[in-house]
């Protein structure tokens, strides 16, 4: 039988591929979210919602979470579940402080912290890839081990240096960069509070001025990860190992080596996030500094469906809500209740629209009832949030503090139905067993 394909007319524009369509869809969603924030700022008068300070703080607060999420992406794309991101970040915070303190050079601190995080990744790879330990057990063990090791090393190297054993002396700082000559004009334009124009000025100012060198490096690592994993033969090998290691093995891929490389890179990226916490978000190492950001990074990776673009969106969501609560913008967080309510109503409408599309027999048998439950849950929660917003003037301080966590979990739960993890993620691999 001969396959018949439809020829494309000469001169006709090329059809967008799946990757391009996905990118355009993501840009459209981000643009819609920004426009919603602009309208919310106008309706509520809360200028912090789209201020340059909020966007800049969101970017900085999102970096350590994003690096942990990026580390999880590398590991899990190779089929190794990495619950130990928190422990690797702890190694990174201590290593960055030790390297910077002993040499007085922040870049040495960065290298030391990254190597300490990679050491945590090596321990996880030894346990899971070589010895076949359950991935969750190994990760939890690493998270228990790391704080104890960091405390022991702090007692040896930091105690007696004018500080206690659970923190380091003040550390040298990384250079702060930005586009010269744009800060003052953008700040002046932002202060005029013109619809959309001032909001765009705040967005540009937050993303182009007073940025740590590590922030720019983190953005480069995000873009570089996408290019390496999705645009190179090496990245294809990494992803094939996470989907079907035995099929990859039959094609000559060195599965064990690929897993080791991916988990080492994972630890190094988590260590990078730890260095950022110790030397940019703060000016010294402190015990408990990670504050569960490794786990949040793991949630951001899952929210992003194991892809860099979605991962960045999840990280930005947490960073933005965290920035609002740290800047004391309680009124802005109260206004986000309205955004969440509108978002839930829009999600319910989208589910109803999806239900009108053709489905497979299996989806036709199971889909409508599940979709109905999702629509009802979205509408009910949206109505409750709307009533909460209309009936109150502010959110209790306790909820404001945990608003980033609550927002992340809410969005993650709504997105869970469309997630697809790598097929062999967490599967124990032994060379030759698949033959």
Phi and psi in degrees as a GROMACS rama.xvg file:
@    title "Ramachandran Plot"
@    xaxis  label "Phi"
@    yaxis  label "Psi"
@TYPE xy
-97.0116  130.738  UNK-2
-75.4437  136.194  UNK-3
-110.618  126.495  UNK-4
-119.019  150.493  UNK-5
-84.6512  121.132  UNK-6
-73.5125  143.326  UNK-7
-88.0037  128.919  UNK-8
-58.4716  146.295  UNK-9
-62.5695  135.619  UNK-10
83.7566  -6.10224  UNK-11
-74.9024  144.108  UNK-12
-64.7245  142.359  UNK-13
-67.211  142.725  UNK-14
-72.6766  142.184  UNK-15
-70.084  135.325  UNK-16
-74.3547  172.764  UNK-17
-58.7028  -40.5353  UNK-18
-64.476  -41.7872  UNK-19
-66.837  -42.3525  UNK-20
-62.1517  -39.7083  UNK-21
-64.2247  -40.4863  UNK-22
-64.9151  -42.6304  UNK-23
-64.0033  -38.7359  UNK-24
-63.9875  -40.995  UNK-25
-64.9475  -41.5964  UNK-26
-63.6155  -39.3605  UNK-27
-64.3517  -41.1641  UNK-28
-64.2782  -45.3239  UNK-29
-63.4573  -39.7902  UNK-30
-63.5179  -40.378  UNK-31
-64.899  -39.5737  UNK-32
-64.156  -42.8665  UNK-33
-63.3574  -42.712  UNK-34
-63.1743  -37.4151  UNK-35
-63.865  -39.8126  UNK-36
-65.9562  -37.2016  UNK-37
-62.7402  -47.4249  UNK-38
-62.2984  -38.3661  UNK-39
-65.2094  -40.1183  UNK-40
-62.0813  -39.9104  UNK-41
-68.3141  -42.644  UNK-42
-70.8781  -36.8217  UNK-43
-97.5856  -19.6881  UNK-44
75.7673  10.6676  UNK-45
-86.663  94.4228  UNK-46
-67.0573  -21.4788  UNK-47
-65.0959  -18.2433  UNK-48
-60.8993  -38.5006  UNK-49
-124.002  26.8039  UNK-50
-78.702  154.792  UNK-51
-63.006  -35.5916  UNK-52
-62.124  -39.9455  UNK-53
-67.1077  -44.2642  UNK-54
-66.0917  -39.5741  UNK-55
-64.9521  -41.972  UNK-56
-65.9673  -38.0954  UNK-57
-61.9582  -40.9632  UNK-58
-63.6605  -45.0169  UNK-59
-67.1035  -42.4705  UNK-60
-70.3987  -24.5285  UNK-61
-82.027  -17.7063  UNK-62
-60.2635  -53.825  UNK-63
-62.0988  -36.3242  UNK-64
-67.3697  -41.9589  UNK-65
-64.1037  -37.7872  UNK-66
-68.6011  -38.9703  UNK-67
-63.932  -42.4824  UNK-68
-64.3255  -39.6519  UNK-69
-65.7029  -38.4366  UNK-70
-61.965  -43.0232  UNK-71
-62.0689  -35.8997  UNK-72
-62.269  -46.4471  UNK-73
-60.3998  -47.3249  UNK-74
-65.4085  -47.9003  UNK-75
-76.165  -24.8616  UNK-76
-67.3384  -20.3749  UNK-77
-96.5149  5.80045  UNK-78
90.0994  12.7277  UNK-79
-113.612  112.616  UNK-80
-68.7956  130.794  UNK-81
-119.591  82.3646  UNK-82
-74.9404  -15.7696  UNK-83
-81.6354  14.2789  UNK-84
-58.5239  -36.7883  UNK-85
-61.7302  -46.2841  UNK-86
-64.0935  -38.5464  UNK-87
-66.2797  -35.3169  UNK-88
-66.0353  -38.73  UNK-89
-62.1645  -43.9398  UNK-90
-57.7561  -39.9453  UNK-91
-66.1792  -40.2728  UNK-92
-62.4041  -45.3116  UNK-93
-69.2145  -44.4712  UNK-94
-61.797  -41.3081  UNK-95
-62.4039  -42.8793  UNK-96
-65.3115  -42.6606  UNK-97
-65.033  -47.4132  UNK-98
-64.0651  -41.9322  UNK-99
-70.7299  -38.4346  UNK-100
-69.1219  -42.6121  UNK-101
-74.845  -26.0906  UNK-102
-109.195  -19.4077  UNK-103
75.8196  9.03854  UNK-104
-116.076  118.151  UNK-105
-64.3105  -30.3276  UNK-106
-70.0663  -33.2008  UNK-107
-64.6743  -38.2869  UNK-108
-60.4213  -40.396  UNK-109
-62.5026  -46.9661  UNK-110
-62.4925  -42.8942  UNK-111
-64  -43.4512  UNK-112
-64.504  -41.2125  UNK-113
-64.1004  -41.1533  UNK-114
-66.4936  -37.6061  UNK-115
-64.9824  -40.7538  UNK-116
-63.6723  -40.8653  UNK-117
-63.7605  -33.4818  UNK-118
-62.4845  -41.1414  UNK-119
-62.0575  -39.5238  UNK-120
-63.8222  -36.9655  UNK-121
-63.4634  -42.4337  UNK-122
-60.745  -42.8021  UNK-123
-65.4625  -40.3029  UNK-124
-66.8018  -41.402  UNK-125
-58.6104  -44.4349  UNK-126
-69.6004  -44.2146  UNK-127
-88.4629  -45.148  UNK-128
-81.6876  -45.4466  UNK-129
-82.7993  -47.9058  UNK-130
-98.5732  -3.8464  UNK-131
71.2823  23.5533  UNK-132
-67.8736  145.074  UNK-133
-54.1107  132.951  UNK-134
-62.3487  -39.0956  UNK-135
-67.2502  -43.8235  UNK-136
-61.0874  -45.0024  UNK-137
-62.3077  -43.7815  UNK-138
-64.6864  -42.8812  UNK-139
-63.8426  -41.4517  UNK-140
-60.8483  -39.8168  UNK-141
-65.7542  -38.3752  UNK-142
-67.0071  -28.8967  UNK-143
-78.7418  -37.2436  UNK-144
-70.0167  -42.4633  UNK-145
-58.9092  -47.3445  UNK-146
-61.1167  -38.2872  UNK-147
-65.6527  -43.0131  UNK-148
-63.8923  -44.3066  UNK-149
-62.3351  -40.1286  UNK-150
-65.8196  -41.2915  UNK-151
-62.9647  -45.9692  UNK-152
-66.6599  -35.7436  UNK-153
-63.4819  -39.2733  UNK-154
-62.1799  -36.7799  UNK-155
-74.5585  -45.5077  UNK-156
-100.86  -23.6232  UNK-157
-107.658  -29.917  UNK-158
-66.6261  136.531  UNK-159
89.6676  -0.939523  UNK-160
-96.9478  23.6544  UNK-161
92.8321  3.50783  UNK-162
-136.159  173.982  UNK-163
-82.1678  175.945  UNK-164
-72.2063  -16.3203  UNK-165
-100.108  15.1972  UNK-166
-156.144  159.912  UNK-167
-99.82  167.058  UNK-168
-65.0842  174.804  UNK-169
-64.1647  138.929  UNK-170
-106.507  152.736  UNK-171
-65.5597  154.653  UNK-172
-104.782  154.831  UNK-173
-81.1548  154.644  UNK-174
-64.2579  148.579  UNK-175
-103.287  129.717  UNK-176
-121.14  167.624  UNK-177
175.321  168.613  UNK-178
-77.7709  118.926  UNK-179
-67.2998  143.039  UNK-180
83.2519  4.72694  UNK-181
-109.744  -16.5494  UNK-182
-63.7371  -52.1167  UNK-183
-65.4356  -47.0803  UNK-184
-60.3811  -41.6296  UNK-185
-66.8473  -38.1028  UNK-186
-65.679  -39.0481  UNK-187
-65.7232  -42.718  UNK-188
-65.6755  -38.5939  UNK-189
-64.0594  -37.3344  UNK-190
-68.5049  -13.7112  UNK-191
-79.9593  -16.5495  UNK-192
58.323  38.6357  UNK-193
-75.8836  145.128  UNK-194
-61.1608  128.059  UNK-195
67.5354  -44.7983  UNK-196
-63.9409  -50.1746  UNK-197
-66.3435  -33.887  UNK-198
-67.1253  -41.3732  UNK-199
-63.8451  -37.7126  UNK-200
-61.9844  -40.8749  UNK-201
-64.0448  -40.4655  UNK-202
-63.2727  -47.1285  UNK-203
-65.8517  -41.6892  UNK-204
-62.7741  -40.7034  UNK-205
-66.0187  -29.9971  UNK-206
-99.5925  0.269455  UNK-207
-129.252  -4.39069  UNK-208
-128.74  149.74  UNK-209
53.3197  48.3915  UNK-210
-103.55  135.015  UNK-211
-67.4938  149.494  UNK-212
-59.4515  -31.4807  UNK-213
-68.4709  -30.8163  UNK-214
-63.5263  -45.8209  UNK-215
-64.6023  -38.2201  UNK-216
-65.3607  -36.4218  UNK-217
-64.7078  -41.6128  UNK-218
-62.2854  -41.3247  UNK-219
-63.6337  -37.2025  UNK-220
-66.5715  -36.1597  UNK-221
-63.6349  -48.7678  UNK-222
-64.6185  -41.2872  UNK-223
-63.721  -36.3113  UNK-224
-62.9475  -43.9203  UNK-225
-59.868  -45.0034  UNK-226
-64.6368  -44.6155  UNK-227
-68.2399  -47.5415  UNK-228
-76.6506  -27.9038  UNK-229
-115.006  -2.27313  UNK-230
-131.27  9.71819  UNK-231
-131.603  158.536  UNK-232
-64.9298  -35.4291  UNK-233
-61.6401  -44.4314  UNK-234
-63.924  -36.9253  UNK-235
-62.5817  -38.8213  UNK-236
-64.3724  -43.8457  UNK-237
-57.6945  -48.0656  UNK-238
-70.521  -32.5104  UNK-239
-66.6003  -33.4322  UNK-240
-64.9821  -34.7345  UNK-241
-78.3013  -19.226  UNK-242
-92.3912  -47.1142  UNK-243
-155.971  90.5681  UNK-244
-62.8553  -32.0134  UNK-245
-73.7452  -36.5719  UNK-246
-65.744  -40.9651  UNK-247
-62.7243  -40.0029  UNK-248
-62.2128  -39.9737  UNK-249
-66.285  -21.0272  UNK-250
-94.5896  6.53421  UNK-251
94.6671  5.75156  UNK-252
-75.0994  132.873  UNK-253
-81.1241  90.0924  UNK-254
-61.0657  -47.3116  UNK-255
-60.1677  -42.668  UNK-256
-63.9355  -42.8336  UNK-257
-62.2904  -41.8516  UNK-258
-64.1137  -43.1264  UNK-259
-61.0039  -46.5375  UNK-260
-60.3047  -45.5366  UNK-261
-63.1205  -42.2598  UNK-262
-72.8891  -34.0109  UNK-263
-64.5676  -44.1602  UNK-264
-61.847  -39.4249  UNK-265
-58.1031  -48.1757  UNK-266
-64.3467  -38.8423  UNK-267
-62.7679  -41.586  UNK-268
-67.1869  -40.5818  UNK-269
-63.9239  -38.6149  UNK-270
-61.9398  -37.5692  UNK-271
-58.1052  -44.9286  UNK-272
-61.7816  -36.9827  UNK-273
-65.4581  -40.9761  UNK-274
-59.8703  -41.6032  UNK-275
-59.8971  -42.3721  UNK-276
-63.0402  -41.8056  UNK-277
-77.6683  -30.9803  UNK-278
-117.85  -13.7594  UNK-279
-116.407  -54.5577  UNK-280
-64.8874  -29.2281  UNK-281
-133.052  177.812  UNK-282
-113.876  9.8602  UNK-283
-159.882  155.807  UNK-284
-73.5309  137.18  UNK-285
-136.37  142.203  UNK-286
-62.8749  137.769  UNK-287
75.6054  19.7105  UNK-288
-68.0427  -29.0359  UNK-289
-69.1154  -32.8474  UNK-290
58.0915  33.2999  UNK-291
80.2941  12.1437  UNK-292
-68.0532  -24.3363  UNK-293
-63.2804  -41.3113  UNK-294
-67.9769  -39.4678  UNK-295
-65.4078  -38.2802  UNK-296
-60.535  -39.7029  UNK-297
-62.0598  -41.6433  UNK-298
-64.7344  -38.8278  UNK-299
-64.8114  -36.8565  UNK-300
-64.74  -42.8942  UNK-301
-66.1481  -42.894  UNK-302
-56.8893  -38.1587  UNK-303
-80.085  7.24626  UNK-304
58.8555  38.0028  UNK-305
59.1244  36.0071  UNK-306
-134.524  147.436  UNK-307
-61.4488  -39.9764  UNK-308
-65.1833  -48.5009  UNK-309
-65.1725  -35.3658  UNK-310
-60.3  -44.3402  UNK-311
-63.1931  -38.2001  UNK-312
-64.5842  -43.8149  UNK-313
-63.8993  -40.3008  UNK-314
-63.9082  -42.3853  UNK-315
-63.5014  -35.965  UNK-316
-60.7183  -48.2248  UNK-317
-66.4623  -45.7548  UNK-318
-60.2954  -37.7706  UNK-319
-67.6996  -48.0267  UNK-320
-66.4099  -35.2334  UNK-321
-65.7367  -38.7698  UNK-322
-63.8628  -40.8778  UNK-323
-62.7172  -43.7038  UNK-324
-73.872  -31.6031  UNK-325
-73.5251  -27.6631  UNK-326
-86.5808  5.5947  UNK-327
72.3847  24.0207  UNK-328
-89.9067  65.5596  UNK-329
-61.8388  -36.2024  UNK-330
-65.3182  -35.5511  UNK-331
-67.2606  -39.4327  UNK-332
-66.7713  -37.0344  UNK-333
-61.2668  -37.9665  UNK-334
-67.9353  -25.3024  UNK-335
-65.8006  -20.3605  UNK-336
-57.6695  -39.8524  UNK-337
-66.3345  -40.2873  UNK-338
-61.6619  -45.2051  UNK-339
-62.3502  -41.0879  UNK-340
-62.1202  -46.1319  UNK-341
-63.4447  -40.8287  UNK-342
-61.699  -40.2409  UNK-343
-67.2018  -39.899  UNK-344
-63.6534  -41.0432  UNK-345
-65.5893  -37.6435  UNK-346
-65.2573  -40.6718  UNK-347
-63.2773  -41.3781  UNK-348
-64.4039  -39.9088  UNK-349
-64.376  -38.9507  UNK-350
-62.978  -40.7623  UNK-351
-64.83  -39.6139  UNK-352
-65.8399  -39.8026  UNK-353
-62.3138  -32.6896  UNK-354
-66.756  -16.8932  UNK-355
-83.9322  -12.1887  UNK-356
-81.3657  154.291  UNK-357
-62.3326  142.966  UNK-358
-130.14  164.163  UNK-359
-73.3485  163.176  UNK-360
-56.3804  -39.2666  UNK-361
-65.3392  -42.8867  UNK-362
-67.54  -35.4616  UNK-363
-64.9938  -30.8797  UNK-364
-78.3043  -37.4754  UNK-365
-107.978  -21.2115  UNK-366
-69.6412  -48.1538  UNK-367
-57.0099  -43.6127  UNK-368
-65.6131  -45.1089  UNK-369
-63.5322  -40.7776  UNK-370
-64.5207  -37.2364  UNK-371
-63.3  -42.2079  UNK-372
-62.1415  -40.5044  UNK-373
-65.2286  -42.0405  UNK-374
-62.7149  -46.9407  UNK-375
-62.0852  -43.4002  UNK-376
-63.2967  -41.7044  UNK-377
-64.8282  -43.6961  UNK-378
-66.1692  -43.7811  UNK-379
-63.2647  -47.2453  UNK-380
-65.1517  -39.5683  UNK-381
-61.2919  -42.1141  UNK-382
-63.6193  -42.3282  UNK-383
-62.2383  -42.345  UNK-384
-65.6937  -39.1916  UNK-385
-64.2875  -43.6565  UNK-386
-62.8755  -40.5324  UNK-387
-60.9508  -43.6901  UNK-388
-65.0707  -45.0764  UNK-389
-72.0779  -26.6919  UNK-390
-94.3091  -2.30512  UNK-391
-133.671  163.262  UNK-392
-107.261  -17.8622  UNK-393
-155.682  165.136  UNK-394
-102.004  140.448  UNK-395
-52.8623  145.098  UNK-396
-59.2746  -33.2722  UNK-397
-63.3508  -39.7667  UNK-398
-74.0591  -32.1629  UNK-399
-60.8154  -41.6019  UNK-400
-61.787  -38.5722  UNK-401
-100.938  13.8367  UNK-402
-60.0986  -37.4364  UNK-403
-61.5429  -42.0367  UNK-404
-66.3643  -42.7385  UNK-405
-64.2132  -44.3853  UNK-406
-62.0873  -44.0269  UNK-407
-62.4228  -45.3571  UNK-408
-65.7599  -37.7517  UNK-409
-63.6006  -48.4831  UNK-410
-66.3971  -38.3339  UNK-411
-62.1825  -41.1836  UNK-412
-66.1783  -34.7533  UNK-413
-73.0703  -30.9468  UNK-414
-86.6293  -6.1725  UNK-415
-63.2378  -26.8975  UNK-416
-71.4222  -19.4583  UNK-417
-108.353  13.5542  UNK-418
-87.5355  147.021  UNK-419
-140.037  107.569  UNK-420
-78.6247  159.654  UNK-421
-54.5293  138.888  UNK-422
-60.6291  -34.2561  UNK-423
-103.903  20.9281  UNK-424
-66.5362  120.836  UNK-425
86.1436  -0.781838  UNK-426
-81.3296  132.645  UNK-427
-69.6138  129.503  UNK-428
-115.373  135.211  UNK-429
-133.174  127.638  UNK-430
-55.0422  129.363  UNK-431
86.9638  -10.0602  UNK-432
-69.6352  -22.4978  UNK-433
-80.3621  -7.90858  UNK-434
